[in-house]
Amino acid sequence: MSRLWLVRTAEILACVLLLPLLAWSRLPLPGYSTFTAPSQLLSLIPGFSGILLRRVWYRLTLKRCGERLTVDWLAVIRTRDAEIGDRCTLGVGNWLGWVKIGDDVMTGSHVIFTSGANQHDFSDTSRPMREQHGEKRPVTIGSDVWIGAGAVVMADVAPGTVIGAGSVVTRTHPPLAVIAGSPARVLRLREPGGAAP
């Protein structure tokens, strides 16, 4: 038996196991109840079984989900409007808001993707901050991006970027850049002789 046949068979079995959650996801309830809560539940399953169940769940529920997605233990995609490319790996404990991710993106553990830098407002001092809603927008991550553990991504990321662990990305940098810090800045370019611009 080929490995591909075994994977496809396991995906079919996962789809059958997910039927109750898939039916639940179609109910006329708020998105938090029908998508985010089941995603959080599935994030608790460790090992290959959990990765397989999450792969099938997101393939059947996201706006777009490419081939060979790996969503590790405790990682959650919070909105079905997210779009994920092919061969992406989301590390342990990742938290994703509204994102559009290209192909071949990999992340370390505990990376957070917000739904833009202005998803919360606090300018009206006459109202509590929890009542002030900001503006959500998709954060676009180019293809072939590597994001280190503990990074917070609040802005678009150009293709070929490497983001250092613990960085806070607040603005977009040139393609093929190695960026790090809080806020992240360009350390160097990945091209031969690539000094910082």
WORAZI-V513026 format. One record per residue. N is the residue number from 1. RES is the residue in one small letter. OMEGA is omega in radians with two decimals (none if undefined). Layout:
BEGIN
n:N res:RES omega:OMEGA
n:N res:RES omega:OMEGA
END
This chain:
BEGIN
n:1 res:m omega:3.14
n:2 res:s omega:3.13
n:3 res:r omega:3.13
n:4 res:l omega:3.12
n:5 res:w omega:3.12
n:6 res:l omega:3.13
n:7 res:v omega:3.14
n:8 res:r omega:3.11
n:9 res:t omega:3.11
n:10 res:a omega:3.11
n:11 res:e omega:3.08
n:12 res:i omega:3.09
n:13 res:l omega:3.10
n:14 res:a omega:3.13
n:15 res:c omega:3.11
n:16 res:v omega:3.13
n:17 res:l omega:-3.10
n:18 res:l omega:-3.08
n:19 res:l omega:3.11
n:20 res:p omega:3.12
n:21 res:l omega:3.11
n:22 res:l omega:3.07
n:23 res:a omega:3.11
n:24 res:w omega:-3.08
n:25 res:s omega:-3.14
n:26 res:r omega:-3.13
n:27 res:l omega:3.14
n:28 res:p omega:3.13
n:29 res:l omega:3.09
n:30 res:p omega:-3.12
n:31 res:g omega:3.12
n:32 res:y omega:-3.12
n:33 res:s omega:-3.00
n:34 res:t omega:-3.13
n:35 res:f omega:-3.05
n:36 res:t omega:-3.13
n:37 res:a omega:3.07
n:38 res:p omega:3.10
n:39 res:s omega:3.10
n:40 res:q omega:3.11
n:41 res:l omega:-3.12
n:42 res:l omega:-3.14
n:43 res:s omega:-3.09
n:44 res:l omega:-3.09
n:45 res:i omega:-3.08
n:46 res:p omega:2.98
n:47 res:g omega:-3.09
n:48 res:f omega:3.14
n:49 res:s omega:3.12
n:50 res:g omega:3.11
n:51 res:i omega:-3.14
n:52 res:l omega:3.13
n:53 res:l omega:3.13
n:54 res:r omega:3.12
n:55 res:r omega:-3.12
n:56 res:v omega:3.12
n:57 res:w omega:-3.09
n:58 res:y omega:3.10
n:59 res:r omega:-3.09
n:60 res:l omega:-3.04
n:61 res:t omega:-3.12
n:62 res:l omega:3.07
n:63 res:k omega:3.07
n:64 res:r omega:3.11
n:65 res:c omega:-3.11
n:66 res:g omega:-3.13
n:67 res:e omega:3.01
n:68 res:r omega:3.05
n:69 res:l omega:3.02
n:70 res:t omega:3.06
n:71 res:v omega:-3.02
n:72 res:d omega:-3.09
n:73 res:w omega:3.11
n:74 res:l omega:3.10
n:75 res:a omega:-3.07
n:76 res:v omega:2.94
n:77 res:i omega:-2.93
n:78 res:r omega:-3.09
n:79 res:t omega:3.13
n:80 res:r omega:3.07
n:81 res:d omega:3.13
n:82 res:a omega:3.09
n:83 res:e omega:-3.08
n:84 res:i omega:-3.14
n:85 res:g omega:-3.12
n:86 res:d omega:3.00
n:87 res:r omega:3.11
n:88 res:c omega:3.10
n:89 res:t omega:3.11
n:90 res:l omega:-3.00
n:91 res:g omega:-3.12
n:92 res:v omega:3.02
n:93 res:g omega:3.07
n:94 res:n omega:-3.12
n:95 res:w omega:-3.03
n:96 res:l omega:2.99
n:97 res:g omega:-3.11
n:98 res:w omega:-3.09
n:99 res:v omega:2.95
n:100 res:k omega:-3.03
n:101 res:i omega:3.12
n:102 res:g omega:-3.13
n:103 res:d omega:3.00
n:104 res:d omega:3.08
n:105 res:v omega:3.08
n:106 res:m omega:-3.11
n:107 res:t omega:2.99
n:108 res:g omega:-3.12
n:109 res:s omega:3.01
n:110 res:h omega:3.04
n:111 res:v omega:3.14
n:112 res:i omega:3.03
n:113 res:f omega:3.10
n:114 res:t omega:3.05
n:115 res:s omega:-3.10
n:116 res:g omega:-3.08
n:117 res:a omega:-3.06
n:118 res:n omega:-3.09
n:119 res:q omega:3.06
n:120 res:h omega:3.11
n:121 res:d omega:3.12
n:122 res:f omega:-3.03
n:123 res:s omega:-3.11
n:124 res:d omega:-3.08
n:125 res:t omega:3.11
n:126 res:s omega:3.14
n:127 res:r omega:3.05
n:128 res:p omega:-3.13
n:129 res:m omega:-3.11
n:130 res:r omega:3.11
n:131 res:e omega:-3.11
n:132 res:q omega:-3.10
n:133 res:h omega:3.13
n:134 res:g omega:-3.11
n:135 res:e omega:3.10
n:136 res:k omega:3.07
n:137 res:r omega:3.12
n:138 res:p omega:3.01
n:139 res:v omega:-3.08
n:140 res:t omega:3.11
n:141 res:i omega:-3.13
n:142 res:g omega:3.12
n:143 res:s omega:3.08
n:144 res:d omega:-3.14
n:145 res:v omega:3.09
n:146 res:w omega:-3.09
n:147 res:i omega:-3.09
n:148 res:g omega:-3.09
n:149 res:a omega:3.03
n:150 res:g omega:3.12
n:151 res:a omega:3.03
n:152 res:v omega:-3.06
n:153 res:v omega:-3.10
n:154 res:m omega:-3.08
n:155 res:a omega:3.11
n:156 res:d omega:3.13
n:157 res:v omega:-3.09
n:158 res:a omega:3.11
n:159 res:p omega:3.07
n:160 res:g omega:-3.09
n:161 res:t omega:2.97
n:162 res:v omega:-3.12
n:163 res:i omega:-3.12
n:164 res:g omega:3.12
n:165 res:a omega:3.09
n:166 res:g omega:-3.11
n:167 res:s omega:3.04
n:168 res:v omega:-3.07
n:169 res:v omega:-3.09
n:170 res:t omega:3.09
n:171 res:r omega:-3.11
n:172 res:t omega:3.13
n:173 res:h omega:-3.13
n:174 res:p omega:3.07
n:175 res:p omega:3.07
n:176 res:l omega:3.13
n:177 res:a omega:2.94
n:178 res:v omega:-3.07
n:179 res:i omega:3.12
n:180 res:a omega:3.06
n:181 res:g omega:3.12
n:182 res:s omega:-0.03
n:183 res:p omega:-3.10
n:184 res:a omega:3.07
n:185 res:r omega:-3.11
n:186 res:v omega:3.04
n:187 res:l omega:3.09
n:188 res:r omega:3.04
n:189 res:l omega:-3.10
n:190 res:r omega:-3.14
n:191 res:e omega:3.09
n:192 res:p omega:-3.12
n:193 res:g omega:-3.02
n:194 res:g omega:3.05
n:195 res:a omega:3.10
n:196 res:a omega:3.13
n:197 res:p omega:none
END
